[in-house]
Amino acid sequence: MPKQTIKSVLVIGAGANDVQHGDELDAATFQITTAFKQLGIKTILADDNPFSISLENRAAIDHACIGSLNVENLVGLIERYHPHAILPTVGNKHAFELTQELLEKGIIQKREIRLLGVPEATVRQVNNPVLLSRTLHKMDAPMKSVVTVSNYQDALEEAQKLGYPVIIRSVLPKSNSTRQIVHDQRELATAVQSCLSQSRAEQVLVQQSLAGYKEIEVIAQRDASGTMMMLSMVEDMDPIGIHAGDSVAFNPPQTLLDRQIQDMRDTAFAITRKLRIVGINHVQFALNPENGKFYVIKVSPYFDRMTSFVAQSTGYPIAAVCAQLYAGKLLRDIDLGPNYVHHAALVEPTMDHIAARVPVWGFTEIPEASRLLGTEKKSVGTVFGIGRNTIEALFKAIESRYREPADFHLAAQQKLTDDELIVKLVHPEAGRLFVLIEAMNRGYSVDELTEMTKIDPFYFEQINKMRLLIKEVSDNPNKEPVLIKAKGYGLSNQLIARLWKTTPQRIYQMLVDHQLTTKYKEIEPSAGEFDQHTNSFYSALEDENEGTKTAQPSAMVIGTGGLRLGLSNAGDYFVAAMMQQLHREGYHTVIVDTNPSSVALVSELSDKRYLEPPTPENIRQLLKVEQPQLLFVPASYSQLLAALKPVDLDCRLVILPDDRLPQLDNRAAKLVAFNYIFDGEYAYPLGTTTNLLSPEQLNYQSTAIRYPAEVPDYAFQSVSDQASNAVMTKDEPGLYQVIFVKAGDEYHQLGVQPLPLTETAFLSKVLQVSLPGVFTQLLTGSLADKAVIDSLKQAIDPGVVTYRATFPFKALHVRDGVPAINKIIGARMQFLTSHHQDEQTGK
């Protein structure tokens, strides 16, 4: 089918968040479909993630189809909507597997449907490492040795040929957690058995281990004419053997020679060309630090956490450019609008700053999970920091993590015995950076630590600078030169106050007294060579300021930060949907966030972005610069809220209900919730929900719910009246639910609570009304016209709909994990019955 005939695209969504992916895929989907709309291309989005903001983006999505992500549903959508093309690159690896199933059914060929981004052969190779390996070997790409076997005896023979350690992986795995590194014959037997059971082909791969090598990640981009560019090269601090998603990562690379950069760049280009990829391609390399030889270890021609990190840290609009490439445009023809120079899409990004990305863990919520790091990913999210040097970027990134200890983990490490410290050095655990600082405090040399950890000596030099800086600050309380130095390297007021045994407020006042005001630098992809404006900023203790006050009226929003268990991306969804409503009401939106995957950071939702830790000092400074009318702060940021309480903010403070998890949860009983919008005068019903019985735990859980609840006719009116009366007693407008417990034939009221974010997202899609938008309207007083209420009254019956939370137990190898609201990582929803043919259900 000719390229110019693409008029509609079926976009395969990513589904529920898991350990492997978070908000970044929804963010890419939002941007690409928005660009498609501008190009006149209709979109059909298939997804079942209740926390997806893209599914509610009616300005860009023509048909939001909520249903299970399986081939049967996709065939139904193809038969119904007759798309000209399919886009699999925003749906993670699962979208490629579904695409291959469609190819095998012949429906894509029969209907002459185009695949955007990748040809058919590439889809098959991405899904089968053996096929991909053959292709790469034929083109003489440097590859590690890999052999396919179907039993333990053959695996043993190959492992003995290669020499331990070796890596065992499933062929066509049933899940993502199938990669294991083994060091001896005993470990081999267990790994082969486990990976065979996870393989749909009943085969495993025995691979040469590259443990200890440097891991380098390249994001390349190609258009249909073959023009290519490298968008970024990222270096992981931790070596091969620790999953890249669990490593500290730096953009640009910190320890590579120019020759190594050019050679890996050329190889990434050659692979991208050979696979005929259009759009982005994420190629990962293992680099031998002894001789400079490198190997290709993974090829991912789809959006992932690295593409989002690169986009935010360079300022290059990857998703917007890729959308135009998918539509058939060439890089030289893409116009990025008035904020960019002509041909900006064709210029490889250059950076005059350093970005550091650090993982966010879920061990607080699931303490039984092993903290040991290996080849399987364990982090549940990421945050990043930007600075003029490596140390500043790293300090900021660490400060950005949710409720990071004010003492930089120093006290906890000092409690370690020498033996415990050695174990943690040899067997790395989550948070190893602080262990390395303590090891240097105890006299370990750079050479010793390099040998034990395989981390490049450069990073130990940086870690030592961090250690010495902390010591210098601690030894020189209240000294202005030391304070200037500390702030120049990114130390927070909280850490300095802890070291000086004073308060952060005192440090802030010292900075004001000495006129040490923060300036802001714009992140744009030419490093200042061209006059371009991305409206993304980071702070620097310098003389020149590039930040200006946003047009008024404005609203500043503190984002929910890195993805964490319990909140999942429901918080990010809520913020993004709220910002959409603020735009509708004429507000210019400013967001402060350091989650590179956040949907709320896309330019269509935020007019300005500050990629800074949400510390009291930063927020106070930004309020002076921006002077917004509204300030939104997540409820869980209790320390920030406490620090802002005595300050004259000169704006209205609104607390976002990001951590208001259900408090009235009795897992032993069946609960019924009556949900409402309360505008301060009237309570408008949003229907009923009930918790479902878990077949595994054999009890009722609020992590699985049904809409509507089954309340018998004899009780419904009485219970409904009780619920509405209870809501009418609330002091503040908002979204509420009244919980009842069923005992026999009677319903007893347990109480009233704010509608949890998870159910806010779910009900928004069930009722086709943006409840975060309603929440915003209640605050700004724009709900007075009751248009939303009228739409609810006229809403068609969605039938029975279910919501089921997902958990990371399998990925973290936690046996018999007990589902709970604070352990949620994602969710799925499904329309079971319906009294109408509703395009939102995809039926």
C-alpha positions in Angstrom: 0.0 0.0 0.0 1.5 3.4 -1.0 2.7 5.5 2.0 0.5 8.4 1.1 -2.6 6.3 1.6 -2.2 5.9 5.3 -5.4 7.4 6.7 -5.8 5.3 9.9 -3.5 3.5 12.3 -4.2 0.8 14.9 -1.9 1.5 17.8 -1.2 -1.5 20.1 -1.0 -0.2 23.6 1.3 -1.4 26.4 -1.2 -2.7 28.9 -0.7 -2.8 32.6 2.5 -1.4 34.0 5.0 -4.0 35.2 8.7 -4.1 36.3 9.7 -3.8 32.7 7.8 -0.7 31.7 6.1 2.3 33.2 4.6 5.6 32.1 7.0 6.1 29.2 4.9 4.1 26.8 1.8 5.9 27.6 3.7 9.2 27.2 5.0 8.1 23.8 1.5 7.0 22.7 0.1 10.4 23.7 2.7 12.3 21.7 2.6 10.1 18.6 -1.2 10.0 18.3 -1.4 13.8 18.9 1.1 14.2 16.0 -0.9 11.7 13.8 -4.0 13.8 14.4 -2.2 16.9 13.2 -1.2 15.0 10.1 -4.8 14.0 9.5 -4.3 10.3 10.4 -7.1 8.6 12.4 -6.1 6.4 15.3 -7.5 3.4 16.9 -5.9 2.7 20.3 -6.2 -0.8 21.8 -5.3 -1.0 25.5 -6.6 -2.2 28.8 -4.7 0.0 31.2 -7.1 2.0 33.4 -4.3 4.4 34.3 -3.6 5.4 30.6 -4.2 9.1 29.9 -3.9 8.3 26.1 -7.2 6.3 26.3 -8.9 9.5 27.4 -7.2 11.8 24.9 -10.3 12.3 22.7 -8.6 15.2 20.9 -6.2 12.8 19.3 -7.7 9.3 19.7 -10.6 8.6 17.3 -11.5 5.2 18.8 -10.3 4.3 22.3 -10.8 0.6 22.5 -10.6 -0.9 26.0 -10.2 -4.7 25.9 -7.7 -7.4 26.6 -4.5 -7.2 24.6 -4.8 -10.5 22.7 -4.9 -11.4 19.1 -8.6 -12.1 19.0 -9.5 -8.6 20.2 -7.0 -7.1 17.7 -8.6 -9.1 14.8 -12.0 -7.8 15.9 -10.7 -4.2 15.8 -9.2 -4.8 12.3 -12.4 -6.2 11.0 -14.4 -3.3 12.5 -12.2 -0.3 11.7 -10.1 -1.5 8.7 -6.9 0.4 9.6 -4.4 1.1 6.9 -1.5 0.5 9.3 -0.5 -1.0 12.6 2.0 0.6 15.0 3.6 -1.9 17.5 6.5 0.3 18.8 4.7 1.9 21.8 3.4 -1.4 23.2 6.7 -2.9 24.5 7.8 -6.4 23.5 4.3 -7.8 23.9 3.1 -5.6 21.0 5.7 -7.3 18.8 4.5 -10.7 19.8 0.9 -9.8 19.1 2.0 -8.4 15.7 3.7 -11.7 14.8 0.5 -13.6 15.7 -1.4 -11.3 13.4 1.1 -12.0 10.7 0.9 -15.8 11.2 -2.9 -15.5 10.9 -2.4 -13.8 7.5 -4.8 -11.0 8.3 -2.1 -8.3 7.8 -1.1 -9.6 4.4 -4.7 -10.2 3.3 -5.8 -6.7 4.1 -2.5 -5.2 2.9 -2.0 -3.5 6.3 1.4 -1.7 6.6 3.6 -2.2 9.7 4.9 1.2 10.9 8.5 1.4 12.2 9.5 -2.2 11.4 9.1 -4.7 8.5 7.7 -8.1 9.0 11.1 -9.9 9.1 12.3 -7.6 11.8 9.2 -8.3 14.0 10.0 -12.0 13.8 13.7 -11.4 14.6 13.0 -9.2 17.6 10.7 -12.0 18.9 13.3 -14.7 18.3 16.9 -14.1 19.5 18.2 -17.0 17.4 16.9 -15.5 14.2 18.2 -12.1 15.1 21.6 -13.5 16.0 21.9 -15.2 12.6 21.2 -11.9 10.9 23.7 -10.0 12.9 26.4 -12.7 12.4 25.8 -12.5 8.6 26.5 -8.8 8.7 29.6 -9.4 10.9 28.3 -7.5 13.8 30.3 -8.4 17.0 28.2 -11.0 18.8 28.7 -13.1 21.9 28.5 -16.9 21.5 25.0 -18.3 21.8 23.6 -21.8 21.3 20.1 -23.1 21.4 19.5 -26.4 23.3 16.4 -28.3 24.5 17.7 -30.3 27.5 20.1 -30.1 30.4 22.8 -32.4 29.0 23.3 -30.3 25.8 23.3 -27.1 28.0 26.0 -28.7 30.2 28.2 -29.5 27.1 27.9 -25.9 25.8 28.5 -24.4 29.2 31.7 -26.4 29.5 32.9 -25.2 26.0 32.2 -21.6 26.8 33.4 -21.6 30.4 31.5 -20.3 33.4 29.8 -18.0 34.0 27.2 -18.5 31.3 23.8 -17.0 30.8 20.7 -19.1 30.4 17.6 -17.6 28.7 14.3 -19.0 27.5 13.4 -19.0 23.8 10.0 -17.3 23.3 9.6 -16.8 27.0 6.2 -16.7 28.7 7.3 -13.8 30.9 10.2 -11.3 31.0 11.9 -12.8 34.0 13.8 -15.7 32.3 17.4 -14.5 32.1 19.8 -16.1 34.7 23.5 -16.0 35.1 25.1 -19.3 36.4 28.5 -19.9 37.8 28.7 -23.7 38.1 27.1 -27.0 37.2 24.7 -27.0 40.2 23.3 -23.5 39.3 23.1 -24.6 35.6 20.7 -27.4 36.4 18.3 -25.2 38.3 18.4 -22.4 35.6 17.9 -24.8 32.7 14.9 -26.4 34.4 13.4 -23.0 35.2 13.9 -21.5 31.8 12.7 -24.5 29.9 9.4 -24.3 31.9 9.1 -20.7 30.8 9.8 -21.3 27.1 6.9 -21.6 24.7 9.4 -23.4 22.3 10.7 -25.7 25.1 14.2 -24.4 24.3 16.8 -22.3 26.1 19.7 -20.3 25.0 23.2 -20.9 26.5 25.2 -17.6 26.1 28.7 -16.5 26.7 28.7 -14.3 29.8 30.0 -10.8 29.4 29.7 -10.1 33.2 32.0 -7.3 34.3 32.0 -5.5 30.9 30.8 -2.0 30.6 27.2 -1.6 29.3 26.6 1.1 26.7 23.2 2.0 25.2 22.7 3.7 21.9 19.5 5.3 20.6 19.7 5.6 16.9 17.1 7.0 14.5 16.5 6.3 10.8 14.1 7.6 8.1 12.7 5.8 5.1 15.4 7.1 2.8 18.1 5.6 5.0 19.3 8.8 6.7 20.5 8.0 10.2 21.4 9.9 13.3 22.5 9.0 16.8 20.2 10.7 19.3 22.3 9.7 22.3 24.8 7.3 23.8 24.2 6.4 27.5 26.7 4.7 29.8 25.7 2.5 32.7 27.9 2.8 35.8 27.2 -0.7 36.9 28.8 -3.5 34.7 27.1 -6.2 32.7 25.7 -8.7 35.2 23.5 -6.0 36.7 20.3 -5.2 34.7 20.6 -1.9 32.9 17.4 -0.7 34.5 18.9 -1.2 37.9 22.0 0.7 37.2 22.9 4.3 37.6 23.2 5.7 34.0 24.8 8.8 32.6 24.1 10.8 29.4 26.5 11.5 27.8 29.0 8.7 28.5 31.7 9.6 30.9 34.6 7.1 30.3 34.6 6.3 26.6 37.2 7.1 24.0 36.1 8.9 20.8 37.1 5.8 18.8 34.9 3.6 20.9 31.9 6.0 20.6 32.3 6.1 16.8 32.7 2.4 16.4 29.6 1.6 18.4 27.7 4.4 16.6 28.6 2.9 13.3 27.6 -0.6 14.4 24.2 0.7 15.7 23.7 2.4 12.3 24.5 -0.8 10.4 22.1 -2.9 12.5 19.3 -0.3 12.1 19.9 -0.2 8.3 20.0 -4.0 8.0 16.7 -4.4 9.9 15.2 -1.6 7.8 13.9 0.2 10.9 12.2 3.5 10.5 12.1 5.5 13.7 14.1 4.7 16.8 16.3 1.7 17.6 17.8 1.0 21.0 21.0 -1.0 20.7 22.8 -2.2 23.8 26.5 -3.1 23.8 28.9 -4.8 26.2 32.4 -3.2 26.1 35.5 -5.0 27.3 37.4 -2.3 29.3 40.7 -4.3 28.9 40.9 -4.3 25.1 38.1 -2.1 23.9 36.3 -4.9 22.1 32.6 -4.7 22.2 29.6 -7.0 21.5 26.0 -6.3 20.6 23.8 -7.7 23.4 20.3 -6.4 22.6 18.3 -4.7 19.8 15.0 -3.0 20.7 13.3 -1.1 17.9 10.6 0.3 20.1 10.1 3.0 22.8 11.2 2.2 26.3 12.6 3.8 29.5 15.8 4.7 27.7 14.1 6.7 24.9 12.2 8.7 27.5 15.3 9.4 29.5 17.2 10.5 26.3 14.3 12.8 25.2 14.0 14.6 28.5 17.8 14.9 29.0 18.6 16.2 25.5 15.5 18.1 24.7 15.1 16.3 21.3 11.4 15.5 20.7 11.9 11.8 19.8 8.2 10.8 19.8 7.0 13.8 17.8 9.8 13.2 15.2 9.1 9.4 15.0 5.4 10.0 14.4 6.3 12.0 11.3 8.7 9.3 10.2 6.0 6.6 10.6 3.8 8.8 8.4 6.4 8.6 5.7 8.1 12.0 6.1 11.9 12.2 5.8 14.1 13.8 8.5 15.0 16.7 6.2 11.4 17.5 5.6 10.2 17.6 9.2 9.4 21.0 10.7 9.3 21.1 14.5 7.6 24.4 14.7 8.6 27.9 15.7 10.6 26.9 18.8 13.1 25.0 16.7 15.4 26.0 13.9 14.9 24.7 10.4 16.1 21.1 10.0 16.4 20.7 13.8 15.0 17.2 13.4 18.1 16.3 11.3 20.7 17.6 13.8 22.1 15.1 16.3 21.6 16.3 19.9 24.5 17.9 21.7 24.6 18.4 25.5 26.3 21.1 27.6 25.1 19.3 30.8 25.1 15.9 32.3 22.1 13.8 33.2 22.2 11.0 35.8 19.4 8.4 36.1 18.9 6.3 39.3 16.5 3.5 40.0 13.5 3.6 42.4 13.0 0.4 44.4 9.9 -1.3 45.9 11.5 -3.1 48.9 9.7 -0.9 51.4 6.4 -2.3 50.3 7.7 -5.9 49.6 10.6 -6.4 52.1 10.6 -10.1 51.5 12.0 -9.6 48.0 15.7 -10.1 47.6 17.7 -6.9 47.3 20.5 -8.7 45.4 21.1 -7.2 42.0 21.6 -9.4 38.9 20.5 -9.9 35.3 16.8 -9.6 36.1 15.3 -6.1 36.7 14.1 -5.3 40.2 13.6 -1.5 40.2 10.0 -0.3 39.8 10.8 3.2 38.5 13.4 5.9 37.8 14.3 9.5 38.5 17.0 11.7 37.1 19.1 14.8 37.9 20.7 17.3 35.6 23.8 19.3 36.4 27.0 20.9 35.0 29.1 18.0 36.3 28.7 14.3 37.2 28.5 14.9 40.9 25.8 17.6 40.7 23.7 15.4 38.5 24.0 12.4 40.8 23.3 14.3 44.0 20.1 15.8 42.3 19.0 12.4 41.1 19.3 10.8 44.5 17.5 13.8 46.1 14.6 13.2 43.7 13.7 9.8 45.0 10.6 9.6 47.1 11.3 10.2 50.8 15.1 9.8 50.5 16.8 9.9 53.9 18.1 13.4 54.7 21.5 12.0 55.8 22.2 10.5 52.4 22.1 7.0 53.9 25.3 7.7 55.8 24.2 6.5 59.2 22.8 3.2 57.9 26.1 2.3 56.2 28.2 3.2 59.2 26.4 0.5 61.1 27.7 -2.2 58.8 30.4 -4.5 60.1 33.5 -5.1 58.0 32.3 -8.5 57.0 28.8 -7.2 56.0 30.5 -4.5 54.0 32.6 -7.0 52.1 29.5 -9.1 51.3 27.7 -6.1 49.9 30.7 -5.2 47.8 31.1 -8.7 46.3 27.3 -9.4 46.0 25.8 -6.0 45.0 22.5 -4.9 46.4 20.0 -2.1 45.7 21.5 1.2 46.9 25.1 0.0 46.4 26.3 3.6 45.8 26.1 4.4 49.5 28.0 1.2 50.3 30.8 2.3 48.0 31.0 5.7 49.8 31.3 3.8 53.1 34.0 1.5 51.7 36.1 4.5 50.7 35.5 6.0 54.1 37.0 2.8 55.6 40.1 3.0 53.4 39.4 0.8 50.4 41.4 2.0 47.4 40.1 2.7 43.9 42.0 -0.3 42.6 40.5 -2.6 45.2 37.0 -1.5 44.6 37.4 -1.6 40.8 38.5 -5.2 41.0 35.7 -6.2 43.4 32.9 -4.4 41.5 34.1 -4.0 37.9 33.0 -0.4 38.0 35.3 2.0 36.0 37.9 3.9 38.2 36.5 7.2 37.0 33.3 6.6 39.0 35.2 5.9 42.1 37.0 9.2 41.6 33.6 10.9 41.5 32.3 8.9 44.5 35.5 9.9 46.4 34.8 13.6 45.5 31.3 13.2 46.9 32.7 11.6 50.0 35.3 14.3 50.5 32.7 17.1 49.8 30.4 15.7 52.5 33.3 15.6 54.9 34.3 19.1 54.1 30.8 20.4 54.6 30.5 18.5 57.9 33.9 19.9 59.2 33.1 23.5 58.3 29.7 24.5 59.6 28.2 27.9 58.6 31.1 28.8 56.3 30.0 30.7 53.2 32.7 29.4 50.8 31.9 25.8 51.7 28.2 26.5 51.3 28.8 27.9 47.8 30.9 24.9 46.9 28.3 22.5 48.2 25.4 24.1 46.4 27.5 24.2 43.2 27.8 20.4 43.4 24.1 19.9 44.0 23.9 19.2 47.7 20.4 19.8 49.1 19.6 22.2 52.0 18.3 19.1 53.9 21.7 17.3 53.7 23.7 20.4 54.5 21.4 21.1 57.5 21.9 17.6 58.7 25.7 17.9 58.5 25.7 21.3 60.2 23.1 20.2 62.8 20.8 23.0 61.9 17.5 23.4 60.0 16.9 23.6 56.2 15.2 26.9 56.8 18.4 28.3 58.2 20.4 27.1 55.2 17.8 28.7 52.9 18.1 32.0 54.8 21.9 31.9 54.5 21.6 31.5 50.7 19.2 34.5 50.6 21.4 36.6 52.8 24.5 35.9 50.6 22.4 36.4 47.4 23.2 32.9 46.2 20.1 32.6 44.1 19.5 29.7 41.8 19.5 30.4 38.0 17.8 28.2 35.4 19.3 26.8 32.2 17.2 25.6 29.3 17.6 22.1 28.0 17.7 22.2 24.2 19.3 19.8 21.7 22.0 22.1 20.2 23.7 23.0 23.5 23.1 26.7 22.9 24.4 26.8 19.3 21.0 27.7 17.9 18.2 29.9 19.3 15.8 27.1 20.3 13.3 26.8 23.1 12.0 23.5 24.6 10.7 25.2 27.8 12.5 22.5 29.9 14.8 23.8 32.6 17.3 22.7 35.3 18.9 24.8 38.0 22.5 25.9 38.2 24.4 28.2 40.7 25.6 30.5 37.9 25.3 34.1 36.9 23.3 33.9 33.7 19.6 33.0 34.0 17.6 31.6 31.0 14.3 31.2 32.8 11.5 33.7 32.6 8.0 34.0 34.2 5.3 32.0 32.5 2.4 33.8 30.9 -0.5 34.3 33.3 -2.7 32.9 34.6 -0.6 29.9 35.6 -0.7 26.9 37.7 2.4 25.1 39.1 2.1 21.3 39.7 4.5 19.2 41.7 4.6 15.9 39.9 4.2 12.5 41.7 7.8 11.6 40.9 9.3 8.2 40.0 6.9 5.3 39.7 6.5 3.5 43.0 4.4 0.6 44.3 0.9 1.4 45.5 0.6 4.7 43.6 1.6 3.0 40.3 1.1 5.4 37.5 -2.4 6.3 38.7 -0.9 9.4 40.2 0.8 10.4 37.0 -2.5 9.8 35.2 -4.3 12.1 37.7 -1.8 14.9 37.3 -1.8 14.7 33.5 -5.6 14.7 33.3 -5.8 17.6 35.7 -3.4 19.6 33.6 -5.5 19.0 30.6 -8.4 20.6 32.4 -6.3 23.5 33.5 -5.4 24.1 29.9 -9.1 24.1 29.0 -9.7 26.7 31.6 -7.0 29.0 30.3 -4.2 28.3 32.7 -0.6 27.9 31.6 0.8 24.9 33.3 4.2 24.5 35.0 5.4 21.1 36.3 8.2 20.2 38.6 9.1 16.5 38.2 12.2 14.3 37.7 10.5 11.1 36.4 11.8 10.9 32.8 8.9 8.6 32.0 6.1 10.9 33.3 3.2 11.5 30.9 2.7 14.9 32.6 6.1 16.0 31.2 4.9 15.9 27.5 4.8 19.4 26.0 1.1 19.0 25.0 0.2 19.0 28.7 2.9 21.2 30.3 3.8 24.7 29.1 7.0 24.6 31.1 9.0 21.9 32.8 11.5 22.1 35.7 13.5 18.9 36.0 14.4 19.5 39.6 14.0 17.6 42.9 10.8 18.8 44.7 12.6 20.2 47.7 11.3 23.1 49.7 14.2 25.3 48.6 13.5 24.6 44.9 9.8 25.1 45.2 10.2 28.4 47.1 12.6 29.7 44.5 10.3 28.6 41.6 7.3 30.3 43.2 9.3 33.5 43.2 10.1 33.1 39.5 6.8 31.9 38.3 4.3 33.6 40.6 1.5 31.2 39.8 -2.1 31.6 41.0 -2.4 27.9 41.9 0.1 25.5 43.4 -0.7 21.7 43.4 1.3 19.5 45.8 0.8 15.7 46.2 -0.5 14.8 49.7 2.4 12.3 50.2 5.0 15.1 50.0 4.4 15.7 53.7 7.8 17.2 54.4 7.4 19.7 51.5 3.9 20.6 52.7 5.2 21.1 56.3 8.0 23.3 55.1 5.7 25.4 52.9 3.0 25.8 55.7 4.6 28.8 57.5 5.6 30.5 54.3 3.6 33.2 52.6 3.2 31.5 49.2 1.1 34.3 47.6 -0.9 31.7 45.7 -3.6 29.1 46.5 -2.2 25.8 47.7 -4.1 22.7 46.6 -3.2 19.2 48.0 -3.5 16.4 45.4 -4.8 13.2 46.8 -2.0 11.0 45.4 -1.6 8.7 48.4 -5.1 8.5 49.6 -5.3 4.8 49.4 -8.5 3.1 50.7 -8.6 3.3 54.5 -11.9 1.4 54.9 -10.7 -1.9 53.5 -11.9 -5.0 55.3 -10.5 -7.8 53.3 -12.6 -10.5 55.0 -15.9 -9.0 54.0 -17.8 -8.0 50.9 -17.8 -4.2 50.5 -20.0 -1.9 48.4 -18.9 1.6 47.5 -21.3 4.4 46.5 -19.3 6.9 44.5 -20.1 10.7 44.2 -19.1 14.1 43.0 -19.8 16.6 45.8 -19.7 20.2 44.7 -20.3 21.5 48.3 -24.0 21.6 47.8 -25.2 18.5 46.0 -24.0 14.9 45.7 -24.1 13.5 42.2 -23.8 9.7 41.9 -21.1 8.0 39.9 -22.4 4.5 40.4 -21.4 1.7 42.7 -18.4 -0.6 42.9 -17.7 -3.7 44.9 -14.6 -5.7 45.8 -14.2 -9.2 44.2 -13.4 -12.5 45.8 -9.8 -13.6 45.2 -9.6 -17.2 43.9 -6.1 -17.5 45.3 -6.5 -15.9 48.7 -10.2 -16.8 49.1 -11.1 -13.4 50.5 -12.4 -10.1 49.3 -9.8 -7.6 48.1 -10.0 -4.0 47.0 -7.3 -4.7 44.5 -10.0 -6.2 42.3 -13.4 -4.4 41.8 -16.5 -4.7 39.8 -18.8 -1.9 38.4 -21.6 -1.9 39.2 -22.1 -3.6 42.5 -24.9 -6.0 42.9 -27.2 -4.5 45.5 -30.7 -6.1 45.7 -33.7 -3.9 44.9 -35.1 -4.1 48.5 -31.9 -2.5 49.9 -30.7 -0.2 47.1 -32.8 2.9 47.7 -32.2 2.9 51.5 -28.4 2.4 51.2 -28.2 5.0 48.4 -30.0 7.6 50.6 -27.7 6.9 53.5 -24.6 7.3 51.2 -25.8 10.6 49.7 -26.6 12.0 53.1 -23.1 11.0 54.4 -21.4 12.8 51.5 -23.5 15.9 52.1 -21.9 16.2 55.6 -18.4 16.7 54.1 -16.8 20.2 54.5 -15.0 20.3 51.1 -16.1 19.6 47.6 -14.4 16.6 46.0 -14.7 13.0 44.8 -15.9 10.7 47.5 -17.1 7.1 48.1 -19.2 5.8 51.0 -18.3 2.3 52.0 -20.8 -0.3 53.2 -20.0 -3.8 54.5 -22.5 -6.5 53.7 -23.5 -8.7 56.6 -26.2 -11.2 55.7 -29.0 -9.3 54.0 -28.0 -6.0 55.7 -25.6 -3.2 54.7 -23.7 -1.3 57.4 -22.0 2.0 56.7 -18.2 2.0 57.5 -17.6 5.6 56.5 -16.7 8.1 53.8 -13.3 8.5 52.1 -11.9 10.3 49.1 -12.2 8.3 45.9 -8.9 6.5 45.5 -6.8 7.5 42.5 -6.9 3.9 41.1 -10.8 4.0 41.1 -10.8 7.6 39.9 -9.0 6.4 36.7 -11.1 3.3 36.4 -14.5 5.1 36.8 -13.3 7.9 34.4 -13.0 5.2 31.6 -16.2 3.4 32.6 -18.3 6.6 32.6 -16.3 8.4 29.8 -15.9 11.4 32.1 -12.5 12.8 33.2 -12.9 12.7 37.0 -9.5 14.4 37.5 -10.9 17.2 35.3 -14.0 17.3 37.5 -11.8 17.5 40.6 -10.0 20.5 39.0 -13.3 22.1 38.1 -14.5 21.8 41.7 -11.4 23.7 42.8 -11.6 26.4 40.2 -15.4 26.8 40.5 -15.9 26.0 36.8 -18.3 23.1 37.5 -21.1 25.6 38.0 -22.5 25.1 34.5 -23.2 21.4 35.5 -22.3 20.2 31.9 -20.4 17.3 33.4 -23.4 16.4 35.6 -25.7 16.5 32.6 -23.4 14.2 30.7 -23.4 11.8 33.5 -27.2 11.7 33.6 -27.3 11.0 29.9 -24.5 8.4 30.0 -25.2 5.1 28.3 -25.0 2.0 30.4 -21.5 0.5 30.2 -22.6 -2.9 31.5 -20.4 -4.9 33.8 -16.8 -3.7 34.0 -14.0 -5.2 36.1 -10.7 -3.8 37.4 -7.8 -6.0 38.5 -4.6 -4.7 39.9 -1.3 -6.4 39.0 1.7 -7.0 41.3 5.5 -7.5 40.8 5.6 -10.7 42.8 6.6 -12.9 39.9 9.3 -10.5 38.6 10.8 -10.2 42.1 10.6 -14.0 42.7 8.3 -13.5 45.7 6.4 -16.7 46.4 2.9 -16.5 47.9 2.9 -12.7 47.7 -0.2 -11.3 49.3 -2.0 -8.7 47.1 -2.4 -5.3 48.8 -3.1 -1.8 47.7 0.4 -0.6 48.6 2.0 -3.3 46.4 0.2 -2.5 43.1 2.4 -1.9 40.1 -0.3 -1.7 37.4 -3.9 -2.8 36.5 -6.1 -4.1 33.8 -9.8 -3.4 33.1 -12.3 -5.3 31.0 -15.9 -4.7 29.8 -17.8 -8.0 30.4 -21.3 -7.1 29.3 -22.9 -4.2 27.6 -26.3 -3.0 26.5 -25.0 -1.0 23.6 -22.3 -1.1 20.9 -19.8 1.2 22.4 -16.6 2.0 20.6 -14.8 2.6 23.9 -15.1 -1.1 24.7 -13.8 -2.1 21.3 -16.7 -4.5 20.8 
